[in-house]
Amino acid sequence: MVIFVNGQEKQVSTGHTAHDLLLLLGFEGRPVAVELNKEVVPRAFLTDRVLQEHDCVEVVTLVGGG
């Protein structure tokens, strides 16, 4: 199915969760914020959020600095 990740079209298998997507994109263990259809998804709920056709996902990496 087709979803959009940071504005780019991406093919994923039906049944993928937001957590599965992070693994697929190589973000496992990295500090990121995830927005699904303009709603921030807390990290604890990423495995519960099953992606749907044409969902819009924004993944923002967090960087420390000063």
Order of alpha helices (4+ residues) and beta strands (2+ residues): beta-beta-alpha-beta-beta-beta
